[in-house]
Amino acid sequence: MKLSVVIPAYNEEQSLPESLPVIYEKLQQENIQHELVVVNDNSKDSTLKVLEELAKSIPTLVYYTNAGPNGFGYAVRYGLERFQGDCVAIMMSDMSDSPDDLIAFYKKMIETGCDCVFGSRFMKGGKIIDYPRHKLILNRLVNNGVRMVFRIPYNDFTNAFKLYKKDTIKGLAPILSPHFNLTLELSLKAIIRGYSFIVIANSWTNRKYGTSNLKIKEMGSRYFFVFLYCLIEKFFSRGDYQKKS
């Protein structure tokens, strides 16, 4: 089963030379057929030049430039429309997600045949390193609120790092979120539409270079929109979007 890894990148000229070779080497060591799909989200630095150089030494690297509209969700969607694998992981470019966890996700999907593998940083075995306290508090409030309202035993919806089968991604259409609310939309839709999922622990480490593009003040209403959208679908769509047997 070929693995695609979609990696959005905005002004990541410092992070990519460290993250991409490590991910590539780990996947090569495990003999996992793969492609690394990096979406340059119209970066203002030298991200594109860095990708051009890295492609010379990483044969599985495929990169695109999303000219616009821009934003985390748009960049991920750009990659999800173009990947060629049988399953696809969404991974950050700054090494906040571990390549070892990526391999564990892939092996779990092979082992179980599930439609999705979700990570949780807040279950036994999970780990967070240098997570800003104010973001951690908001994270737990949002995730626990979603868990209680939808009555779903999962506690890390907003974790971007997840693995989906290709058919699952197709079944989540239409994908609406332009920004970080995409993380909530994809996982919540997958669950309420009846796709099978496994949850395993994963780690998260704060970025080494640059600053996070997540703007909390701007994201509140966008997360709430996705929350309401999925809530309406769950109770009023009469199963029109459910996974077909």
Steps between C-alpha positions, in 0.01 A plus 500: 500500500660824384516775759468867409603764752347843441709773660384865482785750513485876546835676552673178608841553340672407828281205600479305172873419462482328840157337487473360146826299496414345837151399388637361174774297671258351754258390227785360292630300796155341538473432124173692485400606150418866530496854368560823689255759370605845616269792426683831503223734610627801305790552742674836515842355587721246319276198562462429127875511437556269796252251354671514162831410664355228723334333201848424365572269795149383590356313199158455660450873554223664298431868558243752387444870555152604601473847346180574691277527681738422781470359849575172677172340391536612140855363485399162642201479267730578207710200595199276565378570148831385349652217703546163328521255789251249641500685832603847605642651816490870581822605666655830604819625338667613823567156658231552762374158385728200536599285198497200737133570571434522126636149456296377798183650347570331166569160656183525710293566187658201325445282807135591561370607159334803663398805298685749722773507761475793741770611740442621853756700689286476815461125554733258675826498307437839339744786549511877457824699518506877549127544429403866577280497809224728365469286186493184711210630710301599191584170334357297788187715522425466127576130475311401813204712392485325163541160664213556741255651250558233235549222757814375329777337708783697342678796653728658236291607198710811441818295460584543130714185490269223374495225237210431262437251222456654156134395482439658838627837380270474199212422736560815705412733213416779487790621714432860599757624749759750375709519816593293807135410555566237233650283774164484676297463180682197358505289815150589619348438157677165470351384829144622451495362145578153626864448404691267730785644703771393742659735754863463604726724704728747328739775600514871422802732527489876463665637189872575499489775236257782420164561661170317488251617238204418726325822606273415791288819485423435132425129537227493767209573269642276228522201733148577620376504140642152436359379832149618405532371143585150623234515771233584241622222272494246781142568605328625183668348190307171536816302421547646151877528552557173681769259382357266240540131570 
